[in-house]
Amino acid sequence: MPGKYEGGLGPDDLDLLYNILEAELKRRRLSRDSEQAKALAKILINRFKSGVKAPDELREYLGRAIFRRGS
């Protein structure tokens, strides 16, 4: 159950975030090892920790993330 683990991410949380990130990386055709992928992961985790838990909201937010050249 999401949010069950106080102060951290539980297994269900990690599974949710992983699936959202993987879908976004595929959509953007990014390697998991790229700097953009790392930035997207950080954005996603921070958004989740800020209280946004709904998968659709997380997907939409991540989908709107834009990088400047050199990022």
Summary of the structure (lengths in Angstrom):
residues: 71
radius of gyration: 12.1
end to end distance: 34.3
largest distance: 38.3
contacts: 165
relative contact order: 0.16
helix: 59%
strand: 0%
